[in-house]
Amino acid sequence: MPTRSERRSAVLIFRNLEERIRQGQKIPAEQFDAVKMFLNSGKFSREEITRLKEIKRLAEMLEHGTRQPKTYSGMCGTIPLTFSFSDSVTILRPYGTRKTHHLKIIWEFDYTGMIKQARAELIPEKKEQSILLAESLTGSIVQCTCYEMPDRTRLLNPYFATLKKAAQYGALIRYGHGTAKDFVNSSPEDITDAFWPEAGHYPLRELKKNISALEILASISRGKPNFFFERTDEKKGRLIYPA
């Protein structure tokens, strides 16, 4: 059982590795081996060991330039989903029905699971609206610019519109992380082809077979950030990701 000090050290080590990956730095294999020895010596749980493996695989993917643009779409249960992988990971989920005015929420994450931006597309107007844009990242804190919430937030959740403004931004970003989690935890039987497949998209069931992509989505799925406005400017805020 690791001590409290060892747990804090592990959190800092993971953050440092992820930050270096974001910056495009090459991480020697010996360093991953040293971290693994540290985790083993402290008798850390399987969760920490798995996280180290995911970070290492991500570093290898980016080092060898395996980020080939690819988009998957289909149904996860009754929910249509689209996942796109290029320089970042984009998740698209519609809310509402085709017979009424509805909207699509698009979340964009970096490859270590941190939010880059969120936006909405209003249907049938085909009008895109920014919601949140990450400006900088320091450790587990994302400094961001906030925009007006879409006027159809009732479609996200019956209680969404009753939340305070800051809570709405936090909830909307957590919905994106939660969408990744729902897909990662789904069974292959839950995945079916889209009713109206997009040209050039791969079937969503093939994403279930892509181990590297699933590990990236697993990193995204762990995010549970809280949002706070800056005291001096309600158009600026910060998302804080718990360790």
Backbone bond lengths (Angstrom), bond angles and torsions (degrees), N, CA, C in turn:
res aa  C-N    CA-C-N  psi(-1)  N-CA   C-N-CA  omega(-1)  CA-C   N-CA-C  phi
1 M - - - 1.461 - - 1.532 109.23 -
2 P 1.336 118.44 120.44 1.467 120.19 -178.91 1.523 111.93 -69.36
3 T 1.333 116.05 149.16 1.454 121.03 176.42 1.527 109.72 -76.50
4 R 1.331 116.17 168.94 1.457 120.13 178.02 1.526 110.65 -60.70
5 S 1.336 116.21 -39.72 1.463 120.34 179.14 1.522 111.16 -63.73
6 E 1.328 116.66 -41.10 1.466 120.54 179.03 1.528 111.03 -65.54
7 R 1.330 117.38 -36.92 1.470 120.18 177.95 1.516 110.99 -64.77
8 R 1.340 116.09 -42.72 1.466 119.50 177.90 1.524 110.42 -62.22
9 S 1.325 116.31 -40.06 1.467 120.30 179.07 1.522 110.81 -63.35
10 A 1.329 116.91 -40.50 1.465 120.75 179.94 1.520 110.79 -63.77
11 V 1.337 117.07 -41.43 1.474 121.26 178.62 1.524 109.77 -60.10
12 L 1.334 116.86 -46.29 1.467 121.41 -179.54 1.522 111.24 -64.75
13 I 1.323 116.92 -38.37 1.471 120.91 179.18 1.526 110.41 -63.69
14 F 1.346 117.34 -46.53 1.462 120.91 -179.92 1.525 110.71 -62.20
15 R 1.327 116.86 -43.62 1.467 120.24 179.87 1.522 110.92 -62.87
16 N 1.331 116.44 -40.69 1.461 120.41 -179.92 1.526 110.64 -64.02
17 L 1.340 117.33 -43.72 1.462 120.93 179.31 1.527 110.74 -62.35
18 E 1.344 116.49 -44.46 1.464 120.40 -178.69 1.526 111.49 -66.08
19 E 1.326 116.41 -38.41 1.462 119.89 178.92 1.524 110.88 -64.92
20 R 1.319 117.13 -40.48 1.467 120.68 179.08 1.526 111.08 -66.99
21 I 1.337 116.71 -34.68 1.466 119.99 176.74 1.521 109.82 -65.73
22 R 1.353 117.04 -42.54 1.464 120.10 177.74 1.516 111.58 -59.03
23 Q 1.323 116.21 -35.42 1.459 120.97 -178.59 1.527 112.84 -82.00
24 G 1.338 116.37 -0.27 1.461 120.55 177.72 1.515 114.44 79.76
25 Q 1.326 117.49 16.98 1.463 120.50 -179.32 1.527 111.01 -78.22
26 K 1.306 115.95 145.20 1.453 121.08 175.17 1.520 109.01 -85.19
27 I 1.318 116.42 130.51 1.459 121.09 -178.70 1.531 108.68 -108.27
28 P 1.339 118.24 119.05 1.476 121.26 -178.20 1.527 111.48 -60.59
29 A 1.322 115.43 145.67 1.469 120.51 178.78 1.517 111.06 -60.05
30 E 1.352 116.43 -31.76 1.467 120.08 -179.40 1.535 111.29 -61.54
31 Q 1.330 116.41 -31.71 1.460 119.07 -179.60 1.525 111.06 -70.61
32 F 1.319 116.19 -38.85 1.461 119.19 175.37 1.527 110.24 -63.63
33 D 1.341 116.43 -39.12 1.471 119.99 178.63 1.530 110.75 -62.87
34 A 1.344 116.13 -39.30 1.468 120.14 -179.46 1.533 110.48 -65.99
35 V 1.350 116.28 -40.32 1.459 119.57 178.49 1.526 110.27 -65.85
36 K 1.319 116.20 -40.01 1.468 119.68 178.59 1.518 111.01 -61.48
37 M 1.333 117.18 -41.78 1.467 120.82 178.18 1.535 110.48 -62.68
38 F 1.345 115.71 -40.09 1.466 119.98 178.44 1.530 110.66 -61.85
39 L 1.335 116.71 -44.42 1.469 120.57 -179.44 1.525 111.11 -65.40
40 N 1.323 115.75 -40.61 1.465 119.78 -179.79 1.528 111.54 -67.54
41 S 1.331 116.04 -39.52 1.470 119.53 -178.58 1.523 111.59 -67.39
42 G 1.341 115.95 -30.86 1.459 119.89 178.80 1.508 113.61 -89.21
43 K 1.331 115.86 2.39 1.464 121.80 179.84 1.531 111.47 54.65
44 F 1.333 114.57 48.93 1.462 119.63 177.01 1.530 109.78 -70.28
45 S 1.322 115.48 162.21 1.460 120.69 -177.61 1.524 111.22 -74.59
46 R 1.317 114.89 170.47 1.463 121.03 177.90 1.533 111.54 -61.32
47 E 1.348 116.43 -28.57 1.463 120.62 -178.97 1.523 111.18 -61.71
48 E 1.350 117.35 -44.88 1.460 120.15 179.33 1.529 111.79 -67.95
49 I 1.323 116.82 -39.14 1.469 120.98 178.22 1.530 109.96 -62.55
50 T 1.338 116.28 -42.95 1.465 121.05 179.22 1.521 110.70 -64.14
51 R 1.338 116.88 -40.30 1.469 119.70 179.67 1.522 110.65 -62.34
52 L 1.337 117.28 -40.61 1.468 120.18 177.99 1.527 110.30 -62.17
53 K 1.332 117.26 -41.57 1.469 120.62 178.79 1.526 110.75 -61.90
54 E 1.335 116.95 -40.64 1.466 120.73 179.85 1.525 111.10 -64.81
55 I 1.336 116.43 -41.85 1.467 120.33 179.31 1.528 110.02 -64.98
56 K 1.315 117.01 -40.76 1.466 120.82 179.78 1.520 110.83 -64.97
57 R 1.342 116.41 -43.94 1.468 119.21 179.38 1.525 110.91 -63.45
58 L 1.323 116.49 -39.05 1.460 120.91 178.55 1.525 110.20 -62.15
59 A 1.333 116.64 -44.56 1.465 120.82 178.85 1.529 110.71 -60.42
60 E 1.319 116.77 -40.73 1.474 121.03 179.66 1.524 110.86 -66.98
61 M 1.334 116.49 -40.65 1.461 120.44 178.77 1.525 111.25 -59.45
62 L 1.330 115.12 -49.01 1.459 119.43 -176.14 1.526 111.11 -69.84
63 E 1.323 116.63 -34.38 1.465 120.05 179.64 1.513 111.73 -65.26
64 H 1.333 116.51 -37.13 1.459 120.58 -177.77 1.519 113.09 -94.44
65 G 1.325 116.14 9.38 1.470 120.11 174.52 1.504 114.27 62.87
66 T 1.343 116.32 41.30 1.469 119.19 -176.96 1.522 112.65 -91.49
67 R 1.333 118.23 14.20 1.461 120.26 -179.97 1.526 110.39 -84.62
68 Q 1.303 116.90 66.74 1.457 120.74 177.31 1.524 108.71 -77.20
69 P 1.337 118.74 129.84 1.466 120.33 -179.24 1.522 111.24 -56.53
70 K 1.317 115.70 130.67 1.455 119.99 -178.16 1.525 108.44 -155.65
71 T 1.331 116.43 137.56 1.461 121.39 -179.27 1.520 109.42 -125.30
72 Y 1.322 115.25 134.29 1.463 122.25 178.32 1.531 108.44 -119.08
73 S 1.320 116.70 141.04 1.468 119.10 176.19 1.523 110.13 -145.85
74 G 1.317 114.52 152.70 1.456 119.94 -179.51 1.516 109.69 166.25
75 M 1.326 116.03 -161.64 1.464 121.91 -177.14 1.521 109.25 -111.10
76 C 1.331 115.51 132.71 1.465 121.46 171.07 1.521 105.81 -111.68
77 G 1.318 115.82 99.70 1.458 119.60 -168.77 1.516 108.46 68.68
78 T 1.325 117.33 -119.48 1.474 121.04 178.71 1.527 112.20 -104.22
79 I 1.332 116.95 8.27 1.462 120.97 -173.57 1.530 110.76 -106.84
80 P 1.335 118.32 122.98 1.466 120.53 174.72 1.536 109.51 -74.13
81 L 1.320 116.61 132.34 1.462 120.92 -179.27 1.520 110.34 -134.44
82 T 1.326 115.47 148.68 1.459 121.67 173.72 1.521 108.25 -132.15
83 F 1.333 116.44 129.29 1.464 122.52 176.83 1.523 108.08 -120.34
84 S 1.331 116.48 127.90 1.462 121.27 178.15 1.523 109.40 -121.20
85 F 1.327 115.64 134.83 1.464 121.95 -179.94 1.522 108.44 -120.19
86 S 1.321 116.97 119.61 1.471 121.58 173.90 1.519 106.42 -145.64
87 D 1.336 118.70 -117.03 1.464 120.03 174.32 1.524 110.83 -76.37
88 S 1.315 116.26 -12.65 1.460 122.49 176.80 1.531 107.20 -148.22
89 V 1.313 116.20 -179.14 1.466 121.36 -179.80 1.527 108.49 -113.73
90 T 1.330 116.56 124.62 1.454 121.82 -179.62 1.523 109.81 -114.03
91 I 1.326 115.77 132.11 1.463 122.06 177.36 1.520 107.99 -118.27
92 L 1.319 116.33 128.44 1.465 121.52 179.15 1.521 108.96 -120.11
93 R 1.343 114.34 130.02 1.468 119.60 178.57 1.520 109.27 -138.31
94 P 1.340 118.46 126.45 1.474 120.63 177.23 1.523 111.48 -85.73
95 Y 1.313 115.36 151.94 1.467 122.44 175.70 1.522 107.43 -127.77
96 G 1.324 116.70 141.94 1.452 120.71 -176.52 1.516 109.86 95.53
97 T 1.335 116.72 -171.07 1.459 121.59 -179.14 1.518 109.97 -120.56
98 R 1.318 115.78 162.19 1.464 120.86 -179.78 1.528 111.87 -67.85
99 K 1.319 117.60 -18.93 1.464 120.17 -177.70 1.529 112.09 -84.03
100 T 1.354 117.06 -10.02 1.464 120.28 -177.72 1.526 109.23 -128.43
101 H 1.318 116.05 172.71 1.451 120.36 172.48 1.536 107.87 -64.49
102 H 1.277 116.82 130.77 1.457 119.14 179.59 1.522 108.95 -144.40
103 L 1.305 116.08 -175.02 1.458 119.63 179.54 1.515 110.68 -145.48
104 K 1.320 114.24 160.09 1.453 121.74 173.12 1.524 107.61 -113.94
105 I 1.329 115.66 137.38 1.457 120.31 173.85 1.522 107.92 -105.27
106 I 1.320 116.12 131.70 1.464 122.31 -179.40 1.523 108.14 -119.40
107 W 1.322 115.78 119.65 1.460 121.75 176.28 1.527 108.97 -108.57
108 E 1.305 116.68 138.61 1.461 121.23 176.11 1.528 108.71 -120.99
109 F 1.324 116.09 126.80 1.464 122.56 -178.22 1.526 110.20 -120.44
110 D 1.340 116.02 154.98 1.463 117.66 170.44 1.527 108.30 -83.22
111 Y 1.329 116.54 176.92 1.460 119.82 -172.29 1.521 113.86 -76.28
112 T 1.338 117.66 -3.99 1.459 119.89 174.64 1.523 111.25 -102.64
113 G 1.334 117.39 4.83 1.460 120.84 173.50 1.502 116.67 97.19
114 M 1.348 118.53 9.89 1.462 121.43 -179.52 1.531 109.88 -96.66
115 I 1.328 116.40 143.64 1.460 121.01 -177.82 1.527 111.11 -68.78
116 K 1.325 116.26 140.59 1.467 121.71 174.42 1.532 110.32 -109.04
117 Q 1.315 115.92 -40.96 1.459 119.58 176.30 1.523 110.23 -165.49
118 A 1.339 114.35 162.55 1.466 121.13 173.64 1.521 107.12 -138.58
119 R 1.316 115.58 140.88 1.463 119.86 179.44 1.533 108.83 -148.41
120 A 1.320 113.93 165.48 1.461 119.88 -179.53 1.519 109.44 -123.56
121 E 1.326 115.70 149.52 1.463 121.83 172.30 1.524 107.43 -119.97
122 L 1.332 116.31 119.83 1.458 120.79 -179.32 1.524 109.76 -85.38
123 I 1.327 115.57 133.58 1.463 122.25 -178.90 1.529 107.70 -117.82
124 P 1.319 120.90 137.30 1.474 128.12 7.16 1.524 114.63 -90.51
125 E 1.331 117.99 6.61 1.460 119.81 -175.64 1.530 113.34 -65.07
126 K 1.352 115.78 -21.50 1.465 121.86 -175.89 1.535 111.02 57.52
127 K 1.301 113.96 39.38 1.460 121.03 179.27 1.523 108.95 -104.26
128 E 1.348 116.01 126.80 1.459 120.03 -179.28 1.524 109.86 -97.64
129 Q 1.318 115.37 141.68 1.456 120.99 -174.71 1.523 109.41 -137.27
130 S 1.338 117.31 122.76 1.467 121.12 177.36 1.520 109.91 -71.31
131 I 1.324 116.17 144.71 1.462 121.48 178.18 1.528 110.42 -116.44
132 L 1.318 116.45 -46.15 1.460 120.62 -177.83 1.516 109.09 -151.95
133 L 1.329 116.40 139.59 1.456 121.81 179.86 1.520 109.23 -133.28
134 A 1.329 116.65 121.15 1.460 120.99 178.45 1.527 109.59 -72.10
135 E 1.315 116.25 130.66 1.460 121.52 -179.20 1.524 111.75 -101.12
136 S 1.322 117.08 -38.18 1.464 120.85 -179.88 1.515 109.32 -156.05
137 L 1.322 115.68 160.96 1.457 122.03 -178.08 1.515 109.15 -133.83
138 T 1.317 115.94 124.80 1.461 121.53 176.38 1.515 107.95 -129.06
139 G 1.331 116.51 108.61 1.460 119.91 -177.51 1.507 110.78 61.15
140 S 1.334 116.22 -114.98 1.468 121.02 -178.56 1.526 111.67 -107.06
141 I 1.340 117.54 15.49 1.463 121.33 -177.93 1.533 109.93 -114.49
142 V 1.324 115.56 124.32 1.463 122.08 178.31 1.526 108.63 -105.34
143 Q 1.324 117.03 115.35 1.457 121.40 173.88 1.526 107.65 -82.54
144 C 1.324 117.50 133.11 1.460 118.54 -173.32 1.521 113.05 -144.33
145 T 1.327 113.78 160.63 1.461 122.43 173.00 1.521 108.33 -101.77
146 C 1.325 117.04 136.41 1.459 121.85 -177.10 1.524 110.44 -108.79
147 Y 1.313 115.50 144.19 1.460 121.82 176.88 1.525 108.96 -121.61
148 E 1.317 115.85 172.75 1.472 120.56 -177.53 1.522 110.42 -62.19
149 M 1.328 115.80 138.28 1.459 121.08 176.43 1.531 109.85 -69.56
150 P 1.348 117.90 146.26 1.465 119.79 175.42 1.526 110.70 -59.25
151 D 1.332 116.95 152.04 1.465 120.41 -177.56 1.527 112.36 -81.61
152 R 1.316 117.63 5.98 1.470 120.21 -179.32 1.532 111.15 -115.49
153 T 1.322 116.47 33.38 1.459 119.50 -176.89 1.526 112.66 -64.28
154 R 1.336 117.35 -18.25 1.462 119.33 177.70 1.529 111.27 -60.24
155 L 1.330 116.17 -22.77 1.467 119.93 179.94 1.525 111.90 -75.09
156 L 1.329 117.24 -21.45 1.466 120.17 -179.48 1.524 110.68 -72.94
157 N 1.320 114.79 -42.44 1.453 121.06 -175.57 1.537 106.50 -167.37
158 P 1.325 119.18 138.02 1.470 120.43 -178.20 1.524 113.64 -56.69
159 Y 1.339 117.09 -26.75 1.459 120.70 -176.34 1.528 112.61 -102.12
160 F 1.326 117.72 -0.69 1.457 120.32 -173.60 1.528 111.81 -58.57
161 A 1.330 117.07 -44.54 1.460 121.11 -176.34 1.520 112.91 -67.51
162 T 1.348 117.72 -17.22 1.461 120.29 179.65 1.522 112.18 -84.98
163 L 1.336 117.66 -10.75 1.460 120.79 -179.58 1.522 110.84 -73.26
164 K 1.318 116.22 153.89 1.454 119.78 172.75 1.522 108.90 -65.37
165 K 1.319 115.78 157.76 1.456 120.75 -171.39 1.530 112.38 -57.22
166 A 1.331 117.67 -45.92 1.465 120.82 179.95 1.525 110.80 -62.17
167 A 1.345 116.00 -40.37 1.465 120.21 -179.93 1.526 111.01 -64.77
168 Q 1.336 117.11 -31.50 1.467 120.02 178.55 1.528 111.10 -64.04
169 Y 1.334 116.53 -44.62 1.465 119.08 -179.96 1.527 110.83 -63.47
170 G 1.325 116.41 -43.83 1.462 119.42 178.69 1.519 111.84 -62.13
171 A 1.347 116.27 -43.84 1.466 120.43 -179.29 1.519 111.36 -63.75
172 L 1.331 116.73 -42.28 1.460 119.50 -177.56 1.535 111.29 -63.16
173 I 1.336 117.52 -40.06 1.466 119.60 178.08 1.526 110.36 -69.15
174 R 1.327 117.27 -38.69 1.474 119.40 177.86 1.523 110.94 -65.27
175 Y 1.351 118.46 -30.44 1.466 120.23 175.12 1.530 110.38 -58.90
176 G 1.340 116.13 -38.90 1.464 119.30 178.53 1.512 111.94 -64.38
177 H 1.340 115.99 -46.51 1.469 120.08 176.60 1.532 110.03 -61.56
178 G 1.336 115.82 -40.43 1.458 119.96 -179.41 1.517 113.22 -66.60
179 T 1.338 116.53 -32.84 1.465 119.90 177.52 1.527 110.28 -64.33
180 A 1.336 116.06 -40.92 1.471 119.88 175.98 1.528 110.01 -63.18
181 K 1.334 116.68 -41.85 1.468 120.58 -179.61 1.527 111.35 -63.37
182 D 1.337 116.85 -42.95 1.466 120.04 179.88 1.526 110.87 -60.44
183 F 1.344 115.96 -40.06 1.463 118.30 -179.90 1.522 110.87 -69.50
184 V 1.328 117.29 -45.15 1.472 120.91 -179.54 1.522 110.74 -58.72
185 N 1.330 116.60 -39.86 1.471 120.92 -176.96 1.524 113.48 -84.63
186 S 1.322 117.41 -6.14 1.470 119.76 -179.05 1.524 110.30 -73.57
187 S 1.319 115.63 158.22 1.468 120.80 176.31 1.521 109.23 -93.53
188 P 1.334 117.97 156.03 1.476 120.22 178.99 1.527 112.71 -54.97
189 E 1.340 116.74 -28.82 1.464 119.77 -179.54 1.527 112.15 -68.77
190 D 1.353 116.23 -20.23 1.463 120.05 -179.59 1.528 112.29 -78.59
191 I 1.340 117.00 -14.28 1.465 121.49 -171.78 1.524 110.00 -97.91
192 T 1.326 115.43 125.17 1.465 120.38 176.96 1.524 109.32 -132.14
193 D 1.318 115.78 168.18 1.466 120.43 -178.78 1.525 110.69 -72.31
194 A 1.325 114.99 154.99 1.465 121.03 178.68 1.522 109.88 -68.05
195 F 1.348 115.81 148.52 1.458 120.27 177.08 1.526 110.55 -66.45
196 W 1.346 116.04 -36.61 1.463 121.32 179.29 1.532 108.13 -126.46
197 P 1.338 118.15 82.08 1.465 120.79 -175.83 1.533 111.69 -60.40
198 E 1.321 116.31 137.91 1.456 121.97 176.69 1.518 109.60 -82.78
199 A 1.325 116.60 141.87 1.463 120.49 178.35 1.524 109.66 -61.93
200 G 1.311 115.88 133.92 1.462 120.94 177.61 1.515 114.56 85.29
201 H 1.339 117.57 -5.46 1.458 119.96 178.37 1.527 110.82 -87.37
202 Y 1.321 116.14 144.17 1.454 121.12 174.69 1.526 108.82 -88.48
203 P 1.343 118.20 149.85 1.476 120.18 177.89 1.523 110.52 -60.31
204 L 1.316 116.44 142.02 1.458 121.28 -177.43 1.527 111.60 -61.56
205 R 1.331 117.28 -29.78 1.469 119.64 -179.73 1.523 111.83 -62.46
206 E 1.352 117.15 -25.46 1.467 119.42 178.67 1.524 111.52 -71.47
207 L 1.329 116.56 -25.56 1.461 120.21 177.75 1.528 110.10 -65.06
208 K 1.324 116.85 -31.04 1.463 120.99 178.52 1.528 111.71 -64.46
209 K 1.332 117.07 -19.79 1.465 121.13 -178.84 1.529 112.22 -96.70
210 N 1.341 116.41 -6.35 1.460 121.35 -177.55 1.532 108.59 -92.29
211 I 1.331 116.57 95.45 1.459 121.22 -173.29 1.528 111.88 -62.00
212 S 1.332 116.58 -42.29 1.464 119.89 -179.19 1.523 111.42 -61.91
213 A 1.343 116.14 -45.25 1.464 120.10 179.93 1.531 110.99 -65.73
214 L 1.329 117.60 -37.77 1.463 120.94 179.18 1.526 111.09 -64.88
215 E 1.341 116.79 -35.44 1.462 119.26 178.54 1.527 110.93 -68.44
216 I 1.326 116.66 -34.95 1.468 119.98 175.81 1.526 109.67 -66.00
217 L 1.323 116.76 -44.14 1.470 120.13 178.02 1.529 111.06 -64.70
218 A 1.336 117.00 -32.19 1.464 120.08 176.62 1.527 110.45 -63.95
219 S 1.338 116.53 -37.93 1.472 119.88 176.32 1.522 110.91 -63.90
220 I 1.333 116.02 -41.92 1.468 120.17 177.98 1.525 110.64 -64.60
221 S 1.328 116.49 -38.38 1.465 120.99 -174.16 1.528 113.19 -65.81
222 R 1.331 117.15 -19.97 1.466 119.68 -178.23 1.535 113.01 -80.27
223 G 1.327 117.37 -12.13 1.457 120.62 -175.13 1.524 113.53 -69.96
224 K 1.329 116.35 129.74 1.471 122.06 175.67 1.529 108.53 -138.85
225 P 1.335 116.93 63.61 1.470 119.20 -173.98 1.522 113.23 -75.55
226 N 1.321 114.97 155.25 1.457 122.50 172.11 1.523 108.34 -112.66
227 F 1.333 115.90 144.90 1.459 120.52 -175.71 1.523 110.57 -109.27
228 F 1.348 115.41 140.18 1.462 121.72 176.35 1.528 108.94 -137.07
229 F 1.322 116.16 135.97 1.458 120.12 174.18 1.526 109.89 -75.64
230 E 1.321 115.99 149.81 1.461 120.25 169.30 1.530 108.26 -70.84
231 R 1.290 117.34 143.29 1.464 120.69 -175.46 1.528 112.74 -63.59
232 T 1.324 116.22 -31.72 1.466 119.51 -173.44 1.520 114.08 -94.78
233 D 1.352 117.17 -9.13 1.468 118.76 -174.12 1.515 109.57 -156.00
234 E 1.348 117.56 112.73 1.464 120.82 -178.59 1.520 113.03 -78.32
235 K 1.330 116.91 0.75 1.458 119.23 172.50 1.525 111.22 -93.70
236 K 1.329 115.55 -2.71 1.455 121.40 177.78 1.524 108.91 -120.59
237 G 1.317 115.56 144.62 1.453 119.57 179.51 1.503 111.21 -156.37
238 R 1.305 114.86 -177.24 1.461 119.51 177.20 1.521 109.82 -141.16
239 L 1.315 114.90 140.81 1.451 122.53 173.10 1.521 107.11 -103.04
240 I 1.321 116.22 127.08 1.462 120.55 179.79 1.515 108.34 -112.45
241 Y 1.326 115.59 120.09 1.457 121.94 179.31 1.527 109.04 -91.84
242 P 1.345 118.50 118.94 1.465 119.78 177.96 1.524 110.88 -62.23
243 A 1.324 116.38 148.17 1.471 121.10 178.63 1.514 110.06 -67.31
